Amino acid sequence: MIILEAFKDLTLMKNILHRELPQSINVLGGLHHILRNNVFQLKMCVDSWPTFSTAICYHQNQIGSSFVELPSKYSIFSKNQDTLRSLLSDDKLVKWKNGIEFGVSNHHSEIVREIASLRGLHVEEDGGYHSYINYSPEKLDMPEKTSTLATSTLNESHAELVVQQLPYGGSEEINRVKAYIQHLPNCCVVDEKGHPVSWLLTDELNEMRMAYTQPKYRRKGHFRDMMHTLIRQRISEGLPVYCHMHKDNAAAIGFANKAGFTRGEETTFMFLSASEK
């Protein structure tokens, strides 16, 4: 297990991961965060260096300048299941316990289940997602917004509102969303009273995510306007432009296709909890 820390190594790693797209997108997004301000204290682990077959971008618990406690999170890119299994079995890298989150390609998910079972942990899975990447966002036609409602940004008081619309929740997710809102770019549309009716966040892997629009305000271009706002910001900062969309979200997938996004591989998000006795 090798933790990359030197700027020259991380820069070389970025170039390598670019060549491994789309499979490497989550780990590449995390690496961009490391190379910037690394507010979320991410680390990059590889099985060997300067050549490697598995890379894991992760953080463990303590996050951000406010030192909020968040569950550990691991994003995986691997071309070799043996090296992946070896790294995940290393207790110095993964402290297998309740609350850990993994983002992993479907064909690697069985390894996580296998090790979790050996450690007496249950795995809850949120599957059916594909990555969508825009490889040339600067070519995207992004007209000025057409909505009559104002565009703004979320503040920490809106965290519970965001979590209410997630397929998973709890106090850990409220803390996570608060950290995203406090430290990372987001965008929202507000009604005449200043209440958010549509929003889009970004995370520590530089992914655009947690999009939601209240039913009354759908099909009015709010999602498109928010996406364009965040895409412009990402272009200006040289960040990857990507997200994950569920296979059943036809409206969002339709927008992504029109906006020049390319579908990548299927991803499963896995959450560990204590096994029931």
N, C-alpha and C positions, 0 to 999 in steps of 0.2 A: 504494500500500500504506500503510495507516494502522494503527498499533498503539494500541489503546485503553488508557489508563492511569488517567485521572481517574475518581474514584469515581462522580461524577454520570453520566459516560458509560457506565460499566460497569453502573450501576443501570438506566439507560435501556435498555441493551442487553438486560438480563435480562427486562425487561417485553416488549420486542419479541419475543425468542425464545420466551417463553411463548405468545405468540399464534401462533407458527409450529409448535407441536407437532402431530404427533409428529416431523416431519422434523428439527427442531432439537435433539432431546433430548440427544445426545452433547455438542454445543457448549454447550448450556445447563448441563449437568452440570459441565463444565469451568469455566464462568463462576462457578458457585457456589463452586468450589474457590478460584478467584482472589479472590473477595470475602471469603473466610474467612482462612485462614492462608497459602495458596498455597505449601505446602511443596514442591510439585513444580515451582515456578517456571514455571507456565503463562503464555502470552501470548495475547492476543486480537487477531487481525488482520482487518480488513475492507477491502473495495475502495474504499469511500467512507463519509463520515459527515456528518450523522446518518442519512441514508438509505443503505442498502447492499443489495447483492444476493448477496454471498458473505461468509461469516464462517468463519475457520479458527482453531480453538483448538489450540495446539501447545506442545511443549517441545523443547528441543534439548540433548541429552546430559546435562549436569551437573544432578543432581537432589538435592534434600533437604539437610538439615543435615549429613549424613555425606558429602555430595559424591560420591555413587556415580555412576559413568558408566553411563548407560542410553542405548539407541538413541533417536533422535528419533521423536516420535509426533505425528501430525496427525489431527484430527477435523474434518470438513467439513460445513458447511451452505451450500447454494447454490441460488439460483433462476435463475441465469444461467450457462450453460456458458462463455460468452466471458470473463466476469470471473473465473470459477474458473480457466480455463486461463491467464489473464494472471497471476494471483497465484501459481499453482503453478510458472510459468516464471520467476519472480523469484528469482534466486539468493540474494538477501538473506533471503528467507523460507524457501526449501527448499534445503538443501544436499544435492542428490541424490547419495546414496552408499549403500553396502551397509548393511543393517540398519534402514533407516527403515520405520516402520509407518504405514499409513493406515487410517482407518475412514471408509468412504464409502458413500453410497447406491448401489445397483446401477446406476442410470442415469447416474452420474458416473464409474463405475469405468474406462470406456474412456479418459477423459482421463488418468488416472494411468498406465494402460498405455502410452498414446501417448508421454507425456513421458519415462517411464522407458526406453522403447525408444530414443528419441532420445539419451538419456544413457548408453546402453550397459548398462542394468541389466535384470535378470530380475525378474519379479513372480511371487511365490507367493501364491495366493489361498486364503482360508478363507471359503467362502460358505455360503449356505443359512440365514442367521440373520435373525430379525425382532426388532425392538425390542418390548418389552412394558412398558407404562407403567400405573401405578396413579395415576389423577388425583385420587382421594379416599381416600387410605390411612387417614385418621382414621376412616372409616366401616367399616373392615374389622374383622370379628369375630375377635379374636385371643385365644383362651383360653390359660390357662397351659399350659406344656409337659406332655406326658404321658409322655415318655420317662423310663425309670429311670436312664439314663446321664447323667452330668454335662455341663453346658454350660460351655465355657471359651473361651479365645482362643489362637490360634497364636502361637508365637514364631519367631524367625529360624531356629532349628535345624530347623524343619519345612518350610522353603522347598523343599528337594529333593523331599520327599514330595509337595508340591503340584505341582511341575513335572513329575514322573513321569506325572501323569494328564492333562497338557495335550497337545493335538494338535501342538504345536510346542514347542521347548525350546532347550537350550543355555545357556551361561554367562550370556548377556544376560538370559534369562528368570529365571534364579535370582536375579540381581541385582535385577530388577524385582519379583519376588515378595517378596524380602527387604525392599525399600523399602515395598511395600504393607503388609506385616505390621508393620513398624516404625512407620509414620506414619499409617496409616489403619485404620478399624474393620474387624474381622473377627469371625467366630464359628466355633466348632467344637464337636463332641461327642466326648468321650473315653471310652475303655473303662475297665474296672476298674483297669488298670495306668497310666492317665493318657495313653495313646497316642491321638492323633486318629484317628477312624474316619469322620468326616464333617466337611466344612468349607465355608465360604462367605466370600469376600473382597470388598472394595470397591477401586475404583481411583481415579485422579486425576480421572476424569470423573464421579465419584460413582455409578458403576454397580456393582450387585451382580453378581459374576461369579466364575468359577473354582470353581463348586460341584462337589462330588464326595462320594459316599458309597461306602464299600467294599461289595462285593456282599452280604456276610454281614449287613450292617446296614441294608439297604434295606427300604422299605415298613414302616418303624417310626415314621414321623413326624419323623425327625431334620431333614430338609430344611425341612419346614414350621416347626418350632420355631426353626431358625436364621434363616429368612426373617422370622419374626415379631419376633425379637430385633433384627435390623438395621432392620426397618421402624419399630419403635418409636423407635429411636435417630434415624432420619432424620426422622420426624415432629417429634420434640422439637427438632431443629436446623433445621427448615424446608427440608430437602433433597429433591430429586426422588426418587421411588421407581420405579426401572426396572431392566431387565436385558435381555440379548439371549439368545434361545433358538434352538437349531437346530431346523429343521422336523421332524427325525426324533426329537426328544426328547419323545415323547408324554406321559411321566409328568410332566415339568416343565411342559409346556404345559397339561396338565390341571389342575395345581395353580394355575397363573397364572390360568386362566379362572375357577376357583372363587373365587379371591382378588380378583377384580375388576380384573385387569390387562386392558388393551386392546392388541391387536396393532397395531404400527405398520408402517413400511415395511421392506423387505428391505435388509440391510446386508452388505457384503463387507469383510473385513479383509485388507489387502494388505501383503505384506512384500517389501522389495527386497533383492536379492542380486546379486553380480557375475555377468554373463552368462558362460556357458561358452564358451570359445574353440573 
